[in-house]
Amino acid sequence: MVLHPVLSFLSLAVFDGLLILDMMIQRALIGCFLNGEPHWYRVSFPGFWYPVRAMLTNATIFMLVAVSAERFRAVCYPLSKRQVGSTCVATGPQHFKRILLT
């Protein structure tokens, strides 16, 4: 599946915006305006804030790599045929298999 360039840049902007919002909440609001960490933050950090931050960071890195790879292919190989009907399917824990849809 090939993402439209506008959609990939939009999703990258959304992930970056959410990551910036998360950092603003954790650094500015809790670090500067509140004296110490409130109880709700200490309780919710291991189960909510840390996994959310990790998912947003991973999504941002993945989208940055995907956009970079797509731009590299578009600049270096502008006349090559793009496989629009292909997708990657997980066949095992670390093995991916490319299947052409007809």
Backbone as a ProteinNet text record, in pm:
[ID]
protein_1_A
[PRIMARY]
MVLHPVLSFLSLAVFDGLLILDMMIQRALIGCFLNGEPHWYRVSFPGFWYPVRAMLTNATIFMLVAVSAERFRAVCYPLSKRQVGSTCVATGPQHFKRILLT
[TERTIARY]
83.8	0	88.1	67	146	65	124.3	56.5	70.1	-32.7	-26.1	68.7	155.2	252	188.1	73	7.1	-38.5	-90.1	-135.3	-18.2	95.7	210.1	264.9	269.7	316	215.8	87.5	-14.8	-6.9	10.3	20.7	148.9	257.2	380.6	358.4	285.7	256.7	168.1	71.5	-16.3	63	147.7	227.7	324.2	386.5	476.6	401.5	283.5	204.1	162.8	122.4	86.3	206.9	322.6	444.4	483	469.1	498.1	398.5	271.2	170.2	201.7	243.9	281.7	400	498.7	615.4	578.5	487.3	444.2	373.8	290.4	220.7	320.2	413.8	504.8	612.5	667.4	778.7	730.2	644.8	606.1	503.3	394.8	285.8	326.5	376.4	409.6	543	640.7	773.7	784.9	712.8	730	618.1	493.7	382.6	334.2	359.5	319.8	443.6	429.9	543.5	552.9	643.9	658.1	556.2	556.4	463.1	334.7	219.6	94.2	70.5	-18.5	-46.5	-103	-193.2	-252.3	-146.3	-41.9	63.8	150	182.7	263.9	191.1	58.9	-20.1	-36.7	-60.1	-88.1	37	154.2	273.8	309	319.7	361.6	259.4	132	29.9	-20.6	-1.7	-57.2	47.1	111	199.4	321.4	385.8	505.2	473.6	370.1	338.4	292.6	217.3	174.2	294.1	387.1	507.1	588.9	600.8	676.2	608.9	475.2	404.4	415.3	403.6	415.8	557.5	656.7	795.1	820.8	774.4	792.4	716.2	595.1	517.4	584.1	639.8	709.9	833.2	910.2	1030.1	991.5	888.9	844.6	799.1	719.8	670.8	785.2	882.9	997.7	1078.2	1098.6	1170	1088.6	957	872	870.6	859.7	860.3	996.6	1104.4	1239.2	1262.4	1218.3	1234.3	1152.4	1031.3	947.3	1006.7	1059.7	1123.2	1252	1330	1452	1418.8	1317.1	1278.7	1226.1	1150.7	1095.6	1203.6	1307.4	1413.9	1515.1	1556.2	1661.9	1611.5	1488.6	1433.1	1298.2	1298.4	1171.2	1091	1156.8	1086.3	1053.8	1089.7	1061.4	913.8	865.8	725.9	702.9	600	566	466.8	486.9	397.1	282.1	172.8	59.1	-17.4	-22.4	-103	-27.8	76.5	151	133.1	146.9	136.5	230.4	268.4	351.8	262.8	277.2	197.5	292.4	263.2	347.4	318.9	423.2	406.7	470.8	533.4	597.2	636.2	704.9	737.3	829.7	925.2	1016.3	1030.2	937.7	946.4	828.8	858.7	755.1	761	647.4	638.7	562.2	614.9	550.4	456	332.1	230.6	177	174.9	119.6	-28.5	-107.8	-251.4	-287.1	-365.3	-405.4	-554.8
-117.2	0	123.3	212	333.2	448.7	520.7	635.7	755.7	834.1	959.5	1051.9	1129.2	1213.7	1312	1367.7	1462	1390.4	1269	1191.9	1155	1119	1082.1	1203.4	1320.3	1440.3	1484.9	1467.7	1503.8	1414.6	1285	1195.2	1221.9	1256.8	1293.6	1419.5	1516.7	1639	1611.6	1521.9	1487.8	1420	1322.7	1254.1	1350.5	1439.7	1537.8	1633.2	1675.3	1764.6	1699.9	1573.1	1501.6	1481.8	1455.9	1440.1	1572	1683.3	1814.4	1845.8	1813.6	1835	1752.7	1628.6	1543.3	1602.7	1650.4	1710.6	1840.2	1917.9	2040.6	2008.3	1906.4	1867.6	1819.6	1737.1	1677.6	1774.4	1854.4	1942.7	2077.7	2144.5	2280.1	2282.8	2210.5	2217.3	2155.8	2033.8	1963.9	2010.7	2036.4	2073.5	2215.1	2309.9	2450.7	2505.8	2474.3	2539.7	2466	2339.8	2264.6	2233.7	2239.8	2208.7	2057.8	1996.3	1851.3	1783.2	1652.9	1576.1	1551	1579.6	1550.1	1400.1	1361.9	1220.3	1152.6	1219.2	1159.7	1131.1	1215.5	1194	1074.4	1063.5	950	817.5	820.6	698.3	662.1	762.8	735.6	725.4	761.9	759.2	619.6	516	385.8	320.4	347.3	279.5	357.8	492	573.1	661.6	751.1	849.6	786.7	693.4	631.8	552.7	466.3	396.1	490.4	595.2	690.7	761.5	804.5	870.8	776.1	650.1	553.6	528.2	515.6	493.7	614.8	734.9	855.3	870.3	840.4	849	747.3	624	521.3	554.6	607.5	645.2	758.7	856.1	966.4	916.9	829.9	775.5	693.3	609.3	528.2	615.6	717.3	804.3	883	925.4	997.1	907.5	782.8	687.3	656.7	640.5	610.7	725.6	847.7	963.9	978.6	957.1	966.6	860.9	738.1	631.4	659.9	711.1	742.9	856.5	957.7	1069.9	1024.9	937.6	885.7	812	727.9	651.2	742.4	845.3	936.2	1021	1056.7	1141.5	1058.5	945.2	866.3	778.6	732.8	646.1	702.1	816.9	880.1	806.4	727.4	662.9	516.2	464.5	323.3	304.5	185	153	129.5	190.5	172	57.5	-27.4	-140.1	-93.4	-57.6	-5.6	-117.4	-234.2	-342.1	-436.4	-394.1	-486	-445.7	-542.9	-517.5	-613.2	-577.1	-663.9	-729.4	-858.5	-934.1	-1005.1	-998.1	-1064.3	-1214.3	-1294.4	-1439.7	-1503.5	-1425.5	-1476.2	-1358.4	-1382.3	-1271.3	-1167.3	-1209.3	-1113.4	-1134.9	-1204.7	-1233.8	-1169	-1098.3	-1035	-1090	-1103.5	-1160.2	-1063	-1031	-939.7	-1019.5	-978	-1044.9	-946.9	-985.8	-901.7	-932.3	-828	-842.8	-829.3	-921.3	-913.5	-902.7
0	0	0	-91.7	-104.2	-47.8	47	104.7	12.8	7.1	-66.1	10	-58.6	12.1	109.2	74	164.5	291.3	275.9	391.7	481.6	423.7	506.3	581.1	515.7	584.6	690.3	663.5	760.4	884	863.8	979.5	1058	989.1	1058.6	1142	1087.9	1162.7	1283.7	1268.7	1381	1492	1456.8	1558.1	1626.2	1549.3	1609	1700.7	1658.7	1742.7	1874	1867.4	1990	2080.8	2021.6	2101.4	2167.4	2096	2154.4	2265.8	2245.5	2349.5	2474	2455.2	2567.2	2642.8	2570	2636.1	2708.4	2650.3	2717.5	2848.5	2848	2971.1	3075.4	3033.9	3131	3177.6	3088.3	3127.1	3178.9	3102.4	3138.5	3250.6	3233.6	3331	3463.6	3459.2	3583.4	3639.5	3552.9	3600.2	3652	3591.4	3626.8	3714.4	3680.2	3747.1	3872	3880.4	3999	4081.1	4211.5	4298.8	4315.8	4244.8	4249.9	4159.7	4164.7	4082.6	4160.9	4100.5	4170.6	4179.5	4267.4	4290.5	4165.6	4093.6	3974	3868	3862.7	3764.3	3803.6	3930.7	3976.6	3959.4	3974	3958.1	3810.9	3726.2	3583.9	3497.4	3548.5	3463.5	3412.4	3498.4	3444.7	3353.1	3374.1	3294.5	3175.8	3176	3068.4	3000.9	3076.1	3014.6	2948.7	3014.2	2955.7	2829.3	2827.9	2702.8	2591.4	2625.3	2522.4	2461.9	2546.4	2495.6	2407.4	2447.1	2367.4	2232.9	2231.2	2104.8	2012.9	2068.1	1985.6	1929.6	2011.8	1963.7	1852.8	1871.4	1768.9	1641.1	1654.5	1536.4	1460.6	1532.4	1467.4	1393.4	1456	1391.3	1268.9	1280.2	1166.9	1050.9	1078.9	972	908.1	987.6	932.6	839.6	878.8	792.9	667.5	681.6	565.6	466	515.3	425.9	359.6	435.1	378.2	271.6	296.6	197.3	71.7	89.4	-26.3	-107.7	-40.7	-111.3	-180	-116.1	-177.9	-306.1	-299.1	-417.9	-528	-490.3	-589.9	-655.8	-582.2	-638.2	-715.6	-661.1	-725	-839.4	-832.2	-936	-983.4	-1052.3	-1086.9	-1194.1	-1278.5	-1388	-1362.9	-1246.5	-1218.7	-1186.5	-1217	-1193.1	-1044.1	-990.8	-850.1	-838.2	-738	-716.3	-628	-691.2	-617	-548.7	-608.3	-554	-464.8	-398.3	-312.3	-166.9	-81.4	61.9	135.5	256.4	339.2	443.3	458.2	553.1	647.9	777.2	875.6	871.9	851	850	971.7	1054.4	1174.8	1261.1	1371.7	1460.4	1396.6	1316	1254.9	1105	1044.2	902.2	830.7	724.9	645.6	503.5	444	311	222.7	106.1	14.3	-74.3	-75.9	-153.9	-257.5	-381.6	-488	-503	-495.3	-510.5	-656.8	-707.8	-848.2	-860.9
[MASK]
++++++++++++++++++++++++++++++++++++++++++++++++++++++++++++++++++++++++++++++++++++++++++++++++++++++

